[in-house]
């Protein structure tokens, strides 16, 4: 149901509009028929129609006073006997400017324009909703690696991801350093392979060979012009960002 507000101070003009509306193939409801600036302001402060059919010169002033005082989001079809206001009409929400006396054909063209805009807006809104749902679904379905399997001559044990300070790649092998400073040899062969399994909000690759865990960052210092030195909790050696990663690291660490 399309909700319509008529703002018109001439009774014959209102009757003509209602007749044209009645003959439309769209389901419609006329919310109100108003003839003054003040009554329109009061109405629009509490109601939001789908479209407004608005005369311009009203009993107590100019209709543009309404739209200066009230936030209106719906389209407006202006109907007037004066041609000097058309530029003002299209500066706001105006989509058509019908000079009186206008024909049914001209009214229908203005209405078709409204329906086209309404359909386009609905499609855009649906696209936004679908995209939002898809993003939420992907995030809810995305699961990150919670622990790593460590194989040794004595057997297999597990290292929780939350307990890892950082990962280090060195000569084709990858190590994980835990929060006690212990070094663990992983079965994964590259940092990229590990990086893809971790939450990017928590882990960041600061250079070619090191991937750090945000909760353990204790202090960040300037090392030289384009490099930062990172102090991790319970780890004596500072890790350093590469020059190409420094700017992006600054952004990531503040998220």
C-alpha positions in Angstrom: 0.0 0.0 0.0 1.4 3.4 -1.1 0.7 6.1 1.5 0.0 9.5 0.0 -0.1 12.9 1.5 -1.9 15.7 -0.4 -1.0 19.3 0.3 -3.4 21.4 -1.7 -5.6 24.5 -0.8 -7.9 24.4 -3.8 -10.8 22.0 -3.5 -11.3 21.4 -7.2 -7.5 20.6 -7.5 -7.8 18.1 -4.6 -10.8 16.4 -6.2 -8.9 16.1 -9.5 -5.8 14.6 -7.7 -8.0 12.1 -5.9 -9.7 11.1 -9.1 -6.4 10.5 -10.8 -5.2 8.5 -7.8 -8.3 6.3 -7.7 -7.7 5.4 -11.4 -4.2 4.2 -10.8 -3.4 0.5 -10.9 -1.4 0.8 -7.6 -2.9 0.1 -4.2 -2.9 3.5 -2.5 -4.0 5.2 0.7 -4.5 8.9 1.2 -3.2 9.7 4.7 -4.4 13.3 4.8 -5.5 16.3 2.7 -3.9 19.5 4.1 -4.2 23.1 2.9 -1.7 25.0 5.0 2.0 25.2 5.7 1.5 24.8 9.5 -0.8 21.8 9.3 1.7 20.1 6.9 4.6 20.7 9.3 2.6 19.3 12.3 1.6 16.2 10.3 5.1 15.4 8.9 6.6 15.7 12.4 4.6 12.6 13.3 4.0 10.7 10.0 6.2 9.7 7.0 4.3 9.1 3.7 5.6 7.3 0.7 5.0 10.2 -1.6 3.7 13.8 -1.3 1.6 15.6 -3.9 2.2 19.2 -3.0 0.9 22.6 -4.2 3.4 25.4 -3.7 1.3 28.6 -2.9 -0.8 27.7 0.1 -3.3 29.6 2.3 -0.6 30.6 4.9 2.6 30.7 2.8 4.9 28.9 0.5 5.2 25.1 0.6 9.0 25.2 0.6 8.8 26.5 4.2 7.5 23.0 5.1 10.5 21.3 3.7 12.9 23.7 5.4 11.5 22.9 8.8 10.8 19.2 8.5 13.0 16.4 7.3 11.2 14.6 4.5 12.8 11.5 2.9 10.0 10.6 0.4 9.7 12.0 -3.2 7.5 15.0 -3.9 5.4 15.7 -7.0 4.8 19.4 -7.1 1.5 20.7 -8.6 1.2 24.5 -9.1 0.0 27.2 -11.4 3.3 29.1 -11.2 6.4 28.2 -13.3 8.9 30.3 -11.3 9.5 27.7 -8.6 10.7 24.7 -10.7 14.4 25.2 -9.7 13.5 25.2 -6.0 11.4 22.1 -6.5 14.3 20.0 -7.8 16.8 21.2 -5.2 15.1 19.0 -2.7 13.1 15.8 -3.1 11.1 16.9 -6.1 10.8 14.4 -8.9 8.1 16.1 -11.0 6.7 19.6 -11.6 3.2 19.7 -12.9 1.8 23.0 -14.1 -1.9 23.5 -13.6 -4.0 22.6 -15.4 -2.2 19.3 -16.0 -3.6 16.3 -17.8 -4.1 12.8 -16.5 -1.3 11.7 -18.9 1.2 14.1 -17.3 0.1 13.0 -13.9 0.6 9.3 -14.8 4.1 10.0 -16.2 5.0 11.6 -12.9 3.6 8.6 -11.0 5.5 6.2 -13.2 8.7 8.0 -12.4 7.9 7.7 -8.7 7.2 3.9 -9.1 10.5 3.5 -11.0 12.4 5.3 -8.3 10.6 3.3 -5.6 11.4 0.0 -7.3 15.1 1.0 -7.8 15.4 2.0 -4.1 13.8 -1.3 -3.0 16.2 -3.3 -5.2 19.2 -1.4 -3.8 17.9 -2.0 -0.2 17.5 -5.7 -0.9 21.0 -5.9 -2.3 22.4 -4.2 0.8 20.4 -6.6 3.1 21.6 -9.6 1.1 25.2 -8.5 1.2 25.0 -7.8 4.9 23.5 -11.3 5.5 26.2 -12.9 3.4 29.0 -11.1 5.3 27.5 -12.1 8.6 27.1 -15.7 7.4 30.7 -15.8 6.2 32.0 -14.4 9.5 29.8 -16.7 11.6 30.9 -19.7 9.6 34.6 -18.8 9.5 36.5 -20.7 12.2 40.1 -20.2 13.0 42.7 -22.6 14.2 42.6 -23.1 17.9 45.7 -25.2 18.4 48.6 -26.7 16.6 49.8 -30.3 16.6 53.5 -30.7 17.6 55.1 -34.0 16.6 58.3 -35.1 18.4 60.2 -38.4 18.8 58.6 -38.8 22.2 55.1 -38.4 20.8 52.5 -35.7 19.9 51.4 -32.8 22.0 49.2 -29.7 21.3 49.9 -26.0 21.5 47.0 -23.6 22.0 46.9 -20.7 19.6 46.1 -18.3 22.4 49.4 -19.2 24.1 51.5 -18.3 21.1 53.6 -15.1 21.2 54.7 -15.2 17.6 55.6 -17.5 14.6 59.0 -17.5 13.0 60.0 -18.9 9.6 63.6 -19.7 9.2 65.2 -21.6 6.2 62.1 -23.5 5.2 60.9 -24.4 8.7 58.4 -22.6 10.9 58.5 -22.3 14.7 56.0 -21.1 17.3 57.2 -19.4 20.4 54.9 -19.8 23.4 54.2 -17.4 26.3 57.0 -19.1 28.3 59.6 -18.5 25.6 59.7 -22.1 24.5 60.3 -22.8 20.8 58.1 -25.4 19.0 58.8 -26.9 15.5 55.6 -26.9 13.5 54.6 -29.3 10.7 53.4 -26.4 8.5 56.1 -25.3 6.0 55.3 -21.6 5.4 54.1 -18.6 7.3 51.5 -18.0 4.6 49.9 -21.4 5.4 49.7 -20.5 9.0 48.5 -17.0 8.4 45.5 -18.2 6.5 44.3 -20.3 9.5 44.5 -17.4 12.0 42.2 -14.5 12.9 43.6 -11.4 11.1 42.4 -9.2 13.9 44.8 -11.0 16.3 47.8 -12.0 14.2 49.8 -9.9 11.8 52.8 -10.6 9.7 55.3 -7.8 10.4 58.0 -8.9 8.0 58.8 -11.9 5.7 59.7 -14.2 8.6 57.6 -13.2 11.7 53.9 -13.3 12.5 53.0 -11.8 15.9 50.0 -12.2 18.3 48.5 -8.8 19.3 47.6 -9.6 22.9 51.2 -10.1 23.8 52.4 -6.7 22.4 53.9 -4.9 25.4 55.6 -1.9 23.8 56.3 -0.4 20.4 59.3 1.8 19.8 60.8 3.6 16.8 63.8 1.6 15.5 64.7 3.9 12.6 62.8 6.2 10.2 60.6 3.5 8.6 60.9 0.6 11.1 59.4 -0.2 14.4 60.7 -2.4 17.2 58.1 -4.5 19.0 58.6 -5.7 22.6 56.5 -8.8 23.4 55.6 -9.9 26.9 58.2 -12.3 28.5 60.4 -12.2 25.4 63.7 -10.4 25.6 64.5 -9.8 21.9 62.6 -7.0 20.0 61.0 -7.9 16.7 61.2 -5.4 13.9 58.7 -4.5 11.2 59.9 -4.3 7.6 59.7 -0.9 6.0 56.9 -2.0 3.6 54.8 -3.3 6.6 55.2 -0.5 9.1 52.4 1.8 8.0 49.9 -1.1 7.7 51.0 -2.5 11.0 50.3 0.9 12.7 46.7 0.7 11.4 46.2 -2.9 12.4 47.5 -2.6 15.9 44.9 0.1 16.7 41.9 -1.9 15.6 
